[in-house]
């Protein structure tokens, strides 16, 4: 597996994956009218971040990349998205651990757990938390348990696309299986290759 030894390079990759999550979430939006939410493909980069860089990066990419995207047109979903997508990246990274062996079992389980946590997390917010908040704060009165049930299928398809896409990108990266042993000094000077 490709590992990044430079903290500067790792930070740059996390920022890039966060931006890719936000951009793909904004550009590929299929509305789910029942919940006032939408289907997107940003989960691909959240799963990739968790598998490749671990739980901290997975959380940052998921929480911030997706919340930034929600700020453009769907701000009411920012709290749910920050928690749900952050957890998706974090749990993927925790389970994946240091998946350096040739086995795909652990990365597949990690990606499945991440994708399923996203589906379950949005169901929890849309069926219970937002209706409860909506009774006190009108802006959260956008969904109910019936609508959340309807959203399960598109959320499951979104989760599967994130699992498959994230695993495919991660596997493509492992195919070249060279460590990026670039020191911070080499990275900053541009003398790394």
C-alpha positions in Angstrom: 0.0 0.0 0.0 1.2 3.5 -0.8 2.0 5.3 2.4 2.8 8.9 2.8 5.7 9.6 5.1 5.7 13.4 4.9 3.2 15.2 7.1 3.0 18.0 4.6 2.2 15.7 1.8 -0.3 13.8 3.9 -2.0 17.1 4.8 -2.1 18.1 1.1 -3.7 14.7 0.2 -6.3 15.1 3.0 -7.1 18.6 1.7 -7.4 17.3 -1.9 -9.7 14.4 -0.9 -11.8 16.8 1.2 -12.1 19.1 -1.9 -12.9 16.1 -4.1 -15.6 15.0 -1.7 -17.2 18.5 -1.7 -17.0 18.9 -5.5 -18.4 15.4 -6.4 -21.1 15.9 -3.8 -22.1 19.2 -5.3 -21.8 18.2 -9.0 -23.7 14.9 -8.8 -26.9 15.6 -6.9 -30.0 13.6 -7.5 -32.8 14.9 -5.3 -34.7 12.7 -2.8 -37.9 14.7 -2.5 -39.3 12.7 0.4 -36.5 14.0 2.8 -35.4 17.1 1.0 -32.0 15.5 0.7 -30.1 14.1 -2.3 -28.1 11.2 -3.7 -24.4 11.9 -4.4 -21.1 10.1 -5.1 -18.9 11.9 -2.6 -18.7 8.8 -0.4 -16.2 7.3 -2.8 -13.5 9.7 -1.5 -14.6 9.3 2.2 -14.1 5.5 1.9 -10.8 6.0 0.1 -9.6 8.3 2.8 -10.4 5.9 5.6 -8.9 2.9 3.8 -5.7 4.8 2.7 -5.0 7.3 5.4 -6.8 5.9 8.4 -9.6 7.1 10.8 -8.4 10.7 11.4 -8.2 11.5 7.7 -11.4 9.5 7.0 -13.2 11.7 9.6 -11.8 15.0 8.2 -12.6 14.2 4.6 -16.1 12.9 5.4 -17.2 15.5 7.9 -15.7 18.6 6.3 -15.9 17.7 2.6 -19.6 16.7 2.9 -20.6 19.5 5.2 -19.0 22.1 2.8 -21.1 20.6 0.0 -24.3 20.8 2.2 -23.5 24.5 2.8 -24.3 25.0 -0.9 -28.0 24.5 -1.0 -28.8 22.1 1.8 -27.5 23.9 5.0 -30.2 22.2 7.2 -28.4 18.9 6.7 -24.9 20.2 7.8 -25.3 18.8 11.4 -26.4 15.4 10.3 -23.9 15.2 7.5 -20.9 16.3 9.6 -21.6 13.5 12.1 -22.8 10.8 9.7 -20.1 11.3 7.0 -17.4 11.9 9.6 -18.3 8.7 11.3 -18.3 6.9 7.9 -14.7 7.8 7.2 -13.6 7.2 10.8 -15.1 3.7 11.2 -13.7 2.8 7.7 -10.3 3.8 8.9 -10.6 2.1 12.3 -11.6 -1.2 10.8 -9.2 -1.1 7.9 -6.3 -0.4 10.3 -3.0 -0.9 8.6 -4.3 -3.1 5.7 -0.9 -3.8 4.1 -1.4 -7.5 3.4 -2.6 -8.7 0.1 -5.9 -9.8 1.5 -9.0 -7.7 0.6 -11.1 -9.1 3.5 -10.3 -6.3 6.0 -10.6 -3.4 3.5 -13.9 -4.8 2.2 -15.3 -5.2 5.7 -14.1 -1.7 6.6 -15.7 -0.2 3.5 -19.0 -2.1 4.1 -19.1 -0.9 7.7 -18.5 2.7 6.5 -21.2 2.6 3.8 -23.7 0.9 6.2 -23.0 3.4 8.9 -23.9 6.2 6.4 -27.2 4.6 5.6 -28.1 3.9 9.2 -26.9 7.4 10.3 -29.1 9.2 7.9 -32.0 7.0 8.7 -31.6 7.8 12.4 -31.4 11.6 11.7 -34.3 11.6 9.1 -36.6 9.3 11.1 -36.0 10.4 14.6 -33.6 13.3 15.3 -34.8 15.8 12.8 -38.5 15.2 13.5 -37.8 15.7 17.2 -35.7 18.9 16.5 -38.4 20.0 14.1 -41.0 20.1 16.8 -39.0 22.8 18.5 -37.0 24.4 15.7 -39.1 24.7 12.5 -36.1 24.6 10.0 -35.5 21.0 11.0 -39.1 20.0 10.2 -38.2 18.5 6.8 -38.7 14.8 7.2 -40.5 12.0 9.2 -40.1 8.3 9.7 -42.1 7.5 6.5 -39.9 9.7 4.4 -36.8 8.3 6.0 -37.9 4.8 5.1 -38.4 5.9 1.4 -34.8 7.4 1.5 -33.3 4.1 2.6 -33.0 2.7 -1.0 -31.3 5.8 -2.5 -29.0 6.0 0.5 -28.2 2.3 0.2 -27.4 2.8 -3.5 -25.2 5.8 -2.6 -23.5 3.7 0.1 -22.8 0.9 -2.4 -21.4 3.3 -4.9 -19.1 4.7 -2.3 -18.0 1.3 -1.2 -17.3 0.1 -4.7 -15.7 3.3 -5.9 -13.6 3.8 -2.8 -12.4 0.2 -2.8 -11.6 0.4 -6.6 -9.5 3.5 -6.1 -7.8 2.1 -3.1 -7.0 -1.2 -4.9 -5.7 0.7 -7.9 -3.4 2.6 -5.6 -2.2 -0.6 -4.0 -1.4 -2.1 -7.4 1.7 0.1 -7.6 2.5 -0.8 -4.0 5.5 1.6 -3.4 5.9 3.6 -0.3 6.3 7.3 -0.8 9.3 7.8 1.4 9.6 11.6 1.0 10.8 13.6 4.0 9.2 16.9 4.8 12.3 18.7 3.6 12.3 16.9 0.3 8.6 17.6 -0.1 9.0 21.3 0.6 12.0 21.6 -1.7 10.4 19.7 -4.5 13.3 17.3 -4.7 11.5 14.0 -4.4 11.5 12.3 -7.6 
